[in-house]
């Protein structure tokens, strides 16, 4: 994009100031109109660019990526919000999900699709993943739920991944039963699906904060069982990223914010349902808006267009570094469990004192800046 570094511009010219007083101006584009755009517009020193203007940061959609990535020159400092072949690990927002009881059902579905495609040769081939339905989901209030957890990947080679402390539990709008396999309001907890239910209440929503869920499980099953559950989820996050590490086209300009959907069964075993490369960033309630605002602010802190981080941080706001070309432990080089295993540097569902942490983090940045100047 821009062949020059980030300098504040006024009109089409460059605003020249003394070097020591110079402030960075990040030119951004955004392809979506939701919480993300609010966060970008409120970020100090960031200026929105529209149409064909030059940009430094682009939260793009996947259609732009497919059409433009290979034909766009990007300066060293430029960042975009997807890896080139992000689709290797994910879909999004419950699209394309359906349930069936027998293999014959899917063969019948395939025949129906074939008959309905008048222009079949013009339609790209879709890949589907067949998953065994978990018949014994953990229920709360008789309703099925899953967990939405956020993982930020800054690089695949080497793999560098962060886990966010906040997340939420998404409940179905209808009590669980296996007698109606075709009722998506019973079986699919995606908000994009549930909000179309006739009796969905947008003010109330169908969510818990993940901290509330962790407290609920601890009161029912004890802290050790819950700690084991969350460690098992850590393993899911890492193994899923490692499974595509060799095929993802890693690029220094790219990062990806994934939305993981996890189901818990009655034995407190976690199951990976889906990894969303484009998780919904629209808010369904005020609480949801607050969570996503903080999540996106902290994502931008780690992307670090302003150049404030040292690269050695293990925590930034609500994010904990869980993998940095190898496991990141809570205490470097110390076995906290007494079993010879490292305890991952993750605090999913724990206290998220991000404001305090960010004050400390950027206080040290300003101190370093004073020393160097």
Secondary structure, DSSP 8 states (H G I E B T S, - for coil): --SS----EETTEE----GGG----EEEEES--SHHHHHHHHSTTEEE--TT---SEEE--HHHHHHHGGG----TT-EESS-TTGGGG-B-TTTT----SSHHHHHHHHHHHHHH-TTGGGS-----------SSB--BTTB-EEEEEEEEEEEETTEEEEEEEEEEEEE-SS---SS-TT-HHHH---HHHHTTSTT--TTT-SEEEHHHHHHHHHHHH-HHHHHHHHHHHHHHHHHHHHHHTTTS---TTB-EEEEEEEEEBTTS-EEEEEEETT-----SSHHHHHHHHHHHHHHHHHHTTT----S--SEETTEEEEEESSB-BSSTT--SSSSS---BS--TTS---HHHHHHHHHHHHHHHHHHH-
